[in-house]
Amino acid sequence: MSFFTVSHWEAKTWNKEDEAKATEKYVPMILSLGANSVKMCKTEELKFMVITEWPNGAVAKEAAEKIASVREQASEEFDNVMISSHAGETFASG
């Protein structure tokens, strides 16, 4: 089964241009590390989450150091803060 990472973020400011930049720059960057998919979901006016599906935990673990660098870069570029991060192997899917 797949392995997922979910990170929750809060930005000081956020607009459509930021969303476009995140989509155009960071989604391909994460996909290039072996992810199956990346979804960025706005949860509140200045909060969003990033849900990444990996083929398995080994691929996610291998990409972890680079993902940390991507998160740091995004945090600086958008002036946002990662509130939390969770990860785990899928045990059910529909």
C-alpha positions as CSV (number, residue, x, y, z in Angstrom):
1,M,0.0,0.0,0.0
2,S,1.0,3.6,-0.4
3,F,2.7,5.9,2.1
4,F,1.3,9.4,2.8
5,T,2.8,12.5,4.3
6,V,0.6,15.4,5.4
7,S,2.0,18.8,6.4
8,H,-0.1,21.6,7.8
9,W,1.1,25.2,7.1
10,E,0.2,28.8,8.1
11,A,1.1,31.8,6.0
12,K,1.3,35.4,7.0
13,T,-0.2,36.4,3.6
14,W,-1.6,34.2,0.8
15,N,-3.1,34.9,-2.6
16,K,-3.8,33.4,-6.0
17,E,-0.3,34.3,-7.2
18,D,1.2,32.3,-4.3
19,E,-1.1,29.3,-5.1
20,A,0.0,29.4,-8.8
21,K,3.7,29.6,-7.8
22,A,3.3,26.7,-5.3
23,T,1.6,24.7,-8.0
24,E,4.1,25.5,-10.8
25,K,7.3,25.2,-8.7
26,Y,6.8,22.9,-5.8
27,V,4.4,20.2,-7.1
28,P,6.8,19.2,-9.9
29,M,9.7,19.4,-7.5
30,I,8.1,17.0,-5.1
31,L,6.9,14.7,-7.9
32,S,10.5,14.5,-9.1
33,L,11.5,13.0,-5.8
34,G,9.3,9.9,-6.5
35,A,5.9,10.9,-5.2
36,N,2.8,9.5,-6.9
37,S,0.8,12.7,-6.3
38,V,0.8,16.0,-4.4
39,K,-2.3,17.8,-3.3
40,M,-2.3,21.3,-1.8
41,C,-5.5,22.1,0.0
42,K,-6.5,25.5,1.5
43,T,-8.1,24.8,4.8
44,E,-8.6,28.4,6.1
45,E,-7.8,31.9,4.8
46,L,-4.1,31.6,5.7
47,K,-3.8,27.8,6.3
48,F,-3.3,25.0,4.0
49,M,-2.1,21.4,3.9
50,V,0.1,19.4,1.5
51,I,-0.8,15.8,1.0
52,T,1.8,13.7,-0.7
53,E,1.3,10.1,-1.8
54,W,4.4,7.9,-2.1
55,P,4.6,4.4,-3.6
56,N,5.9,3.1,-0.3
57,G,7.6,4.1,2.9
58,A,11.1,3.3,1.5
59,V,10.7,5.9,-1.3
60,A,9.3,8.5,1.2
61,K,12.2,7.8,3.5
62,E,14.7,8.1,0.7
63,A,13.2,11.5,-0.3
64,A,12.9,12.8,3.3
65,E,16.1,14.8,3.4
66,K,15.3,16.5,0.1
67,I,11.7,17.1,1.2
68,A,13.1,18.9,4.3
69,S,15.0,21.2,2.0
70,V,12.0,21.8,-0.2
71,R,9.9,22.7,2.9
72,E,12.6,25.1,4.2
73,Q,12.8,26.8,0.8
74,A,9.0,27.1,0.6
75,S,8.8,28.5,4.1
76,E,11.3,31.2,3.2
77,E,9.8,32.0,-0.2
78,F,6.3,32.3,1.1
79,D,7.0,33.5,4.6
80,N,4.9,30.6,6.1
81,V,5.4,28.2,9.0
82,M,4.9,24.4,9.0
83,I,2.6,23.8,12.0
84,S,2.8,20.0,11.9
85,S,3.7,17.0,9.8
86,H,2.4,13.5,9.9
87,A,3.2,10.4,7.9
88,G,2.1,6.8,7.6
89,E,1.5,3.6,5.6
90,T,-2.0,3.2,4.2
91,F,-4.0,0.3,5.7
92,A,-7.3,0.9,3.9
93,S,-8.3,2.6,0.7
94,G,-11.4,2.8,-1.4
